[in-house]
Amino acid sequence: MYVFQIFASDSFLELAEYSREEILGRNCRFLQGPETDPATVKKIREAIDNQTDVTVQLINYTKSGKKFWNVFHLQPMRDQKGEVQYFIGVQLDGSQHIEPLHNSIPEVTVKESEKLVKETAVNVDEAARELPDANMKPEDLWMNHSKVVHPKPHRRDSPPWRAIQKILDSGEQIGLKHFKPIKPLGSGDTGRLVC
């Protein structure tokens, strides 16, 4: 499976020193360099192949060649059928926390960072679930908006609901012609500019 970037946050762009145009559509291997651990990269590749989560710490490089340590979490995002649609990758710069003797991020910081990147990935996953399924046909996108609507019990006898029911009972489908705008387009107050 080939994984490439379809989104990059401003924080990531600032960290990596790349523009969005330079990275979208590319695999993140361009961040690797001489001290990037091949075993860690292999863990990421295996997680992609197995469609599982992985959290690692690794050395990457900015566009200018500056080395940075980061905590990286990768998580598959699945559709309603359980098939992987995307992978969410969250990176957290850990360079300022490096212990010189061990040349790594302290364990306490790693644990805190892992929690943060995992929470961020979950938040992104939840937000992305609001987007339409990438496998849906255009005509199916409106399915959720064309289900039968029932009134709330306390509104069942309200005049608006009775009007809707009258249209439906006549065998007609409800359409735009049955509604009038509260405020017609173009009739709002646009204010004025005084110089």
Backbone as CSV, one residue per row, in Angstrom:
resi,resn,N_x,N_y,N_z,CA_x,CA_y,CA_z,C_x,C_y,C_z
1,MET,0.845,-1.167,0.000,0.000,0.000,0.000,0.894,1.235,0.000
2,TYR,0.640,2.155,-0.918,1.404,3.393,-0.981,0.664,4.452,-0.181
3,VAL,1.342,5.095,0.743,0.735,6.128,1.581,1.374,7.460,1.238
4,PHE,0.536,8.447,0.964,1.041,9.780,0.667,0.206,10.812,1.398
5,GLN,0.765,12.003,1.552,0.107,13.048,2.325,-0.999,13.720,1.532
6,ILE,-2.169,13.870,2.202,-3.268,14.619,1.596,-3.586,15.857,2.424
7,PHE,-2.944,16.004,3.584,-3.137,17.167,4.437,-1.873,17.371,5.251
8,ALA,-1.570,18.620,5.549,-0.458,18.946,6.437,-0.835,20.191,7.225
9,SER,-0.690,20.124,8.534,-1.023,21.273,9.380,0.057,22.340,9.250
10,ASP,-0.286,23.546,9.644,0.687,24.635,9.626,1.859,24.329,10.558
11,SER,1.577,23.692,11.693,2.642,23.336,12.641,3.638,22.364,12.009
12,PHE,3.113,21.382,11.260,3.995,20.430,10.586,4.855,21.147,9.543
13,LEU,4.243,22.038,8.775,4.991,22.766,7.745,6.097,23.605,8.370
14,GLU,5.795,24.231,9.502,6.792,25.038,10.202,7.929,24.156,10.716
15,LEU,7.586,23.014,11.284,8.588,22.085,11.802,9.486,21.560,10.684
16,ALA,8.892,21.122,9.584,9.642,20.476,8.503,10.275,21.462,7.524
17,GLU,9.852,22.732,7.569,10.375,23.790,6.693,10.009,23.587,5.223
18,TYR,8.934,22.883,4.962,8.457,22.682,3.593,7.157,23.446,3.405
19,SER,6.833,23.741,2.158,5.528,24.333,1.856,4.547,23.196,1.590
20,ARG,3.276,23.493,1.678,2.242,22.485,1.408,2.411,21.904,0.005
21,GLU,2.675,22.770,-0.952,2.812,22.328,-2.342,3.956,21.335,-2.511
22,GLU,4.980,21.461,-1.694,6.135,20.567,-1.799,5.866,19.175,-1.221
23,ILE,4.908,19.060,-0.315,4.740,17.764,0.348,3.450,17.032,0.033
24,LEU,2.382,17.740,-0.311,1.125,17.040,-0.584,1.300,16.103,-1.766
25,GLY,0.805,14.890,-1.607,0.948,13.880,-2.653,2.236,13.079,-2.551
26,ARG,3.084,13.417,-1.592,4.351,12.694,-1.410,4.301,11.812,-0.174
27,ASN,5.150,10.805,-0.148,5.338,9.962,1.015,6.279,10.701,1.969
28,CYS,6.144,10.503,3.262,6.963,11.221,4.252,8.416,10.752,4.332
29,ARG,8.808,9.851,3.458,10.204,9.392,3.469,11.185,10.536,3.226
30,PHE,10.709,11.620,2.609,11.612,12.740,2.338,12.131,13.376,3.630
31,LEU,11.519,13.064,4.784,11.989,13.588,6.068,13.137,12.763,6.645
32,GLN,13.375,11.578,6.097,14.409,10.696,6.633,15.796,11.179,6.223
33,GLY,16.783,10.780,7.024,18.157,11.166,6.739,19.125,10.167,7.332
34,PRO,20.413,10.562,7.434,21.464,9.637,7.853,21.237,8.967,9.211
35,GLU,20.638,9.675,10.170,20.465,9.095,11.506,19.052,8.551,11.748
36,THR,18.230,8.519,10.721,16.899,7.925,10.868,17.077,6.418,11.003
37,ASP,16.532,5.856,12.060,16.712,4.435,12.364,15.885,3.563,11.415
38,PRO,16.547,2.718,10.600,15.826,1.847,9.668,14.848,0.892,10.363
39,ALA,15.169,0.452,11.585,14.273,-0.459,12.313,12.968,0.254,12.681
40,THR,13.070,1.536,13.019,11.873,2.316,13.350,11.036,2.541,12.098
41,VAL,11.696,2.845,10.994,10.993,3.025,9.718,10.288,1.722,9.334
42,LYS,10.945,0.601,9.605,10.344,-0.708,9.306,9.073,-0.927,10.133
43,LYS,9.095,-0.493,11.412,7.896,-0.609,12.259,6.727,0.169,11.641
44,ILE,7.027,1.345,11.127,5.985,2.172,10.501,5.451,1.467,9.260
45,ARG,6.364,0.947,8.438,5.960,0.240,7.213,5.089,-0.971,7.551
46,GLU,5.475,-1.728,8.586,4.693,-2.903,8.995,3.306,-2.504,9.492
47,ALA,3.220,-1.392,10.214,1.912,-0.913,10.689,1.018,-0.548,9.504
48,ILE,1.598,0.055,8.482,0.830,0.390,7.278,0.365,-0.892,6.592
49,ASP,1.289,-1.824,6.403,0.946,-3.091,5.741,-0.123,-3.877,6.507
50,ASN,-0.048,-3.824,7.856,-1.000,-4.560,8.696,-2.218,-3.718,9.081
51,GLN,-2.215,-2.471,8.647,-3.311,-1.533,8.926,-3.584,-1.412,10.421
52,THR,-2.503,-1.171,11.185,-2.601,-1.029,12.636,-1.983,0.291,13.082
53,ASP,-2.200,0.636,14.349,-1.598,1.835,14.945,-0.138,1.561,15.271
54,VAL,0.650,2.624,15.294,2.020,2.526,15.780,2.426,3.902,16.308
55,THR,3.189,3.897,17.395,3.747,5.132,17.940,5.231,4.888,18.139
56,VAL,6.053,5.763,17.570,7.507,5.602,17.642,8.154,6.959,17.885
57,GLN,9.412,6.915,18.311,10.210,8.138,18.316,11.330,7.931,17.306
58,LEU,11.572,8.958,16.510,12.604,8.822,15.488,13.208,10.168,15.137
59,ILE,14.339,10.093,14.470,15.016,11.295,13.992,14.589,11.526,12.552
60,ASN,14.155,12.744,12.273,13.855,13.175,10.914,14.653,14.437,10.632
61,TYR,14.521,14.946,9.417,15.296,16.111,9.011,14.403,17.138,8.334
62,THR,14.713,18.407,8.596,13.977,19.495,7.957,14.490,19.678,6.530
63,LYS,13.845,20.549,5.803,14.267,20.831,4.426,15.703,21.354,4.387
64,SER,16.084,22.138,5.407,17.439,22.692,5.440,18.462,21.688,5.970
65,GLY,18.012,20.478,6.339,18.928,19.442,6.796,19.100,19.376,8.301
66,LYS,18.365,20.212,9.032,18.471,20.209,10.490,17.773,18.968,11.058
67,LYS,18.481,18.283,11.957,17.960,17.063,12.573,16.950,17.437,13.657
68,PHE,15.844,16.661,13.734,14.913,16.839,14.855,14.360,15.489,15.289
69,TRP,14.191,15.359,16.592,13.579,14.160,17.172,12.079,14.373,17.194
70,ASN,11.334,13.354,16.876,9.895,13.502,17.019,9.237,12.218,17.483
71,VAL,8.107,12.419,18.163,7.241,11.305,18.532,6.196,11.264,17.433
72,PHE,6.079,10.118,16.783,5.186,9.974,15.629,4.159,8.887,15.914
73,HIS,2.900,9.216,15.686,1.815,8.236,15.841,1.106,8.111,14.506
74,LEU,0.910,6.882,14.067,0.198,6.593,12.822,-0.998,5.720,13.164
75,GLN,-2.148,6.084,12.612,-3.380,5.360,12.934,-4.248,5.261,11.690
76,PRO,-4.766,4.059,11.384,-5.653,3.937,10.224,-7.022,4.555,10.514
77,MET,-7.604,5.171,9.497,-8.962,5.693,9.598,-9.836,4.835,8.709
78,ARG,-10.846,4.215,9.292,-11.680,3.256,8.568,-13.041,3.851,8.222
79,ASP,-13.625,3.355,7.120,-14.971,3.778,6.736,-16.001,2.937,7.483
80,GLN,-17.286,3.128,7.129,-18.352,2.403,7.825,-18.253,0.890,7.639
81,LYS,-17.598,0.453,6.571,-17.449,-0.983,6.317,-16.222,-1.562,7.019
82,GLY,-15.440,-0.703,7.664,-14.237,-1.160,8.348,-13.003,-1.176,7.471
83,GLU,-13.118,-0.668,6.244,-11.968,-0.641,5.334,-11.162,0.641,5.552
84,VAL,-9.846,0.517,5.490,-8.981,1.676,5.694,-9.120,2.639,4.519
85,GLN,-9.442,3.880,4.844,-9.552,4.930,3.837,-8.303,5.808,3.830
86,TYR,-7.805,6.113,5.023,-6.663,7.003,5.190,-5.856,6.531,6.390
87,PHE,-4.656,7.077,6.502,-3.878,6.950,7.724,-3.703,8.355,8.273
88,ILE,-3.865,8.488,9.567,-3.651,9.768,10.226,-2.285,9.697,10.884
89,GLY,-1.412,10.619,10.529,-0.088,10.680,11.132,0.051,11.968,11.921
90,VAL,0.456,11.855,13.178,0.638,13.030,14.026,2.069,13.011,14.540
91,GLN,2.773,14.134,14.327,4.157,14.249,14.780,4.249,15.337,15.836
92,LEU,5.067,15.091,16.832,5.313,16.073,17.876,6.818,16.234,18.009
93,ASP,7.297,17.447,17.866,8.729,17.714,17.959,9.194,17.500,19.396
94,GLY,10.158,16.616,19.568,10.685,16.331,20.901,12.128,16.757,21.049
95,SER,12.641,17.529,20.103,14.060,17.894,20.075,14.527,18.607,21.337
96,GLN,13.679,19.471,21.903,14.102,20.241,23.076,14.194,19.377,24.334
97,HIS,13.750,18.128,24.268,13.745,17.253,25.441,14.833,16.174,25.400
98,ILE,15.719,16.215,24.431,16.718,15.146,24.251,17.690,15.084,25.428
99,GLU,17.926,13.856,25.904,18.943,13.613,26.926,20.250,13.308,26.197
100,PRO,21.252,14.165,26.332,22.507,13.969,25.588,23.175,12.613,25.846
101,LEU,23.146,12.115,27.081,23.811,10.844,27.380,23.162,9.665,26.665
102,HIS,21.850,9.674,26.568,21.138,8.555,25.956,20.770,8.821,24.506
103,ASN,20.952,10.057,24.058,20.582,10.471,22.701,19.156,10.024,22.354
104,SER,18.254,10.308,23.277,16.845,9.976,23.051,15.969,10.889,23.906
105,ILE,14.687,10.825,23.653,13.727,11.609,24.426,13.477,10.869,25.738
106,PRO,13.475,11.567,26.895,13.233,10.886,28.176,11.896,10.145,28.178
107,GLU,11.857,9.024,28.880,10.675,8.154,28.891,9.415,8.889,29.349
108,VAL,9.533,9.737,30.370,8.370,10.486,30.868,7.816,11.383,29.760
109,THR,8.696,12.058,29.055,8.281,12.939,27.960,7.666,12.134,26.827
110,VAL,8.245,10.978,26.543,7.704,10.114,25.487,6.281,9.700,25.833
111,LYS,6.054,9.292,27.085,4.709,8.858,27.507,3.706,10.008,27.365
112,GLU,4.090,11.210,27.811,3.201,12.373,27.693,2.944,12.696,26.223
113,SER,4.000,12.645,25.424,3.881,12.953,23.998,3.032,11.916,23.277
114,GLU,3.229,10.636,23.627,2.425,9.570,23.014,0.947,9.797,23.286
115,LYS,0.636,10.149,24.526,-0.768,10.401,24.885,-1.324,11.548,24.038
116,LEU,-0.549,12.615,23.908,-0.996,13.783,23.148,-1.193,13.465,21.665
117,VAL,-0.243,12.772,21.042,-0.382,12.476,19.608,-1.520,11.497,19.347
118,LYS,-1.742,10.560,20.269,-2.859,9.620,20.103,-4.196,10.343,20.239
119,GLU,-4.304,11.238,21.231,-5.536,12.015,21.396,-5.801,12.871,20.162
120,THR,-4.750,13.467,19.633,-4.895,14.293,18.436,-5.382,13.454,17.265
121,ALA,-4.805,12.271,17.090,-5.227,11.388,15.994,-6.690,10.983,16.150
122,VAL,-7.111,10.701,17.371,-8.518,10.339,17.612,-9.424,11.519,17.264
123,ASN,-9.028,12.728,17.661,-9.823,13.918,17.340,-9.934,14.127,15.835
124,VAL,-8.838,13.939,15.126,-8.859,14.074,13.664,-9.759,13.007,13.060
125,ASP,-9.639,11.784,13.556,-10.468,10.682,13.057,-11.950,10.993,13.250
126,GLU,-12.317,11.473,14.442,-13.721,11.803,14.710,-14.204,12.925,13.797
127,ALA,-13.374,13.943,13.606,-13.766,15.057,12.736,-13.903,14.601,11.288
128,ALA,-12.994,13.747,10.848,-13.032,13.280,9.459,-14.225,12.369,9.193
129,ARG,-14.749,11.738,10.225,-15.925,10.879,10.043,-17.153,11.683,9.622
130,GLU,-17.111,12.980,9.847,-18.207,13.845,9.412,-18.171,14.045,7.895
131,LEU,-17.029,13.746,7.285,-16.902,13.886,5.836,-17.585,12.710,5.153
132,PRO,-18.010,12.891,3.901,-18.631,11.765,3.198,-17.632,10.633,2.964
133,ASP,-18.148,9.422,2.895,-17.346,8.239,2.608,-16.742,8.394,1.216
134,ALA,-15.437,8.220,1.113,-14.741,8.393,-0.166,-15.204,7.401,-1.225
135,ASN,-15.799,6.284,-0.814,-16.250,5.272,-1.770,-17.686,5.465,-2.238
136,MET,-18.377,6.458,-1.694,-19.783,6.655,-2.061,-19.909,7.262,-3.452
137,LYS,-20.974,6.857,-4.147,-21.293,7.465,-5.434,-21.950,8.814,-5.150
138,PRO,-21.792,9.782,-6.047,-22.375,11.109,-5.803,-23.864,11.066,-5.484
139,GLU,-24.609,10.197,-6.162,-26.059,10.148,-5.910,-26.385,9.590,-4.524
140,ASP,-25.436,8.861,-3.920,-25.678,8.305,-2.588,-25.356,9.289,-1.461
141,LEU,-24.675,10.382,-1.799,-24.286,11.343,-0.772,-25.491,11.967,-0.070
142,TRP,-26.621,12.018,-0.763,-27.813,12.650,-0.199,-28.678,11.671,0.570
143,MET,-28.280,10.409,0.635,-29.075,9.391,1.307,-29.461,9.789,2.739
144,ASN,-28.504,10.287,3.498,-28.779,10.657,4.888,-29.771,11.802,4.998
145,HIS,-29.894,12.577,3.932,-30.775,13.742,3.972,-32.147,13.448,3.382
146,SER,-32.390,12.225,2.993,-33.676,11.902,2.371,-34.422,10.802,3.124
147,LYS,-34.147,10.685,4.394,-34.845,9.697,5.214,-36.170,10.283,5.699
148,VAL,-37.081,9.415,6.042,-38.368,9.846,6.571,-38.145,10.545,7.908
149,VAL,-38.772,11.694,8.057,-38.654,12.470,9.286,-39.975,12.371,10.042
150,HIS,-39.891,12.095,11.312,-41.086,12.026,12.152,-41.070,13.201,13.122
151,PRO,-42.241,13.727,13.458,-42.265,14.864,14.382,-41.950,14.417,15.803
152,LYS,-41.472,15.367,16.585,-41.312,15.101,18.007,-42.720,15.018,18.590
153,PRO,-42.917,14.193,19.602,-44.270,13.996,20.132,-45.002,15.294,20.468
154,HIS,-44.328,16.262,21.048,-44.992,17.510,21.429,-45.254,18.437,20.239
155,ARG,-44.722,18.100,19.053,-44.916,18.926,17.857,-45.855,18.273,16.845
156,ARG,-46.367,17.106,17.157,-47.162,16.333,16.212,-48.402,17.089,15.718
157,ASP,-48.992,17.912,16.558,-50.207,18.634,16.170,-49.952,20.102,15.852
158,SER,-48.702,20.483,15.655,-48.403,21.886,15.349,-48.822,22.212,13.917
159,PRO,-49.205,23.467,13.644,-49.623,23.853,12.289,-48.578,23.543,11.208
160,PRO,-47.276,23.816,11.430,-46.306,23.485,10.375,-46.279,21.982,10.059
161,TRP,-46.325,21.144,11.094,-46.294,19.706,10.838,-47.568,19.247,10.140
162,ARG,-48.719,19.821,10.504,-49.976,19.456,9.841,-49.917,19.841,8.365
163,ALA,-49.292,20.980,8.047,-49.158,21.407,6.648,-48.291,20.411,5.872
164,ILE,-47.208,19.974,6.474,-46.340,18.978,5.830,-47.105,17.675,5.631
165,GLN,-47.826,17.250,6.642,-48.586,16.003,6.560,-49.656,16.079,5.474
166,LYS,-50.275,17.244,5.312,-51.309,17.437,4.286,-50.716,17.232,2.889
167,ILE,-49.515,17.766,2.667,-48.842,17.610,1.365,-48.530,16.132,1.124
168,LEU,-47.983,15.473,2.129,-47.631,14.057,1.989,-48.864,13.188,1.778
169,ASP,-49.949,13.496,2.479,-51.188,12.717,2.333,-51.784,12.843,0.937
170,SER,-51.501,13.968,0.271,-52.024,14.155,-1.090,-51.204,13.373,-2.116
171,GLY,-50.105,12.728,-1.664,-49.268,11.940,-2.566,-48.164,12.756,-3.219
172,GLU,-48.089,14.013,-2.888,-47.088,14.901,-3.468,-45.792,14.815,-2.653
173,GLN,-44.673,15.052,-3.326,-43.395,15.111,-2.619,-43.133,16.552,-2.203
174,ILE,-42.550,16.703,-1.040,-42.233,18.045,-0.557,-41.034,18.564,-1.330
175,GLY,-41.136,19.796,-1.782,-40.058,20.423,-2.535,-39.892,21.873,-2.130
176,LEU,-38.984,22.560,-2.798,-38.723,23.962,-2.480,-39.956,24.837,-2.661
177,LYS,-40.842,24.461,-3.583,-42.028,25.282,-3.844,-42.949,25.353,-2.625
178,HIS,-42.785,24.434,-1.686,-43.625,24.419,-0.493,-43.093,25.307,0.630
179,PHE,-41.972,25.932,0.400,-41.366,26.776,1.429,-41.149,28.173,0.887
180,LYS,-41.162,29.148,1.766,-40.816,30.503,1.352,-39.652,30.965,2.221
181,PRO,-38.735,31.700,1.626,-37.593,32.180,2.408,-38.068,33.139,3.500
182,ILE,-37.434,33.077,4.630,-37.772,33.999,5.711,-37.350,35.402,5.311
183,LYS,-36.170,35.514,4.719,-35.691,36.799,4.227,-35.120,36.534,2.844
184,PRO,-35.784,37.011,1.784,-35.297,36.738,0.432,-33.849,37.173,0.254
185,LEU,-33.122,36.412,-0.551,-31.726,36.750,-0.823,-31.629,38.142,-1.419
186,GLY,-30.630,38.888,-0.992,-30.397,40.217,-1.543,-31.189,41.311,-0.866
187,SER,-32.006,40.973,0.123,-32.807,42.022,0.750,-32.282,42.393,2.131
188,GLY,-31.113,41.911,2.479,-30.545,42.212,3.793,-29.885,43.573,3.819
189,ASP,-29.623,44.068,4.996,-28.947,45.347,5.168,-27.459,45.124,4.946
190,THR,-26.900,45.823,3.987,-25.484,45.641,3.676,-24.603,46.640,4.402
191,GLY,-25.199,47.578,5.113,-24.409,48.577,5.823,-23.885,49.624,4.861
192,ARG,-23.099,50.522,5.364,-22.532,51.545,4.490,-21.135,51.882,4.957
193,LEU,-20.343,52.329,4.030,-18.963,52.685,4.303,-18.839,54.190,4.217
194,VAL,-18.368,54.807,5.260,-18.180,56.257,5.275,-16.689,56.515,5.373
195,CYS,-16.165,57.300,4.417,-14.727,57.613,4.428,-14.493,59.018,4.908
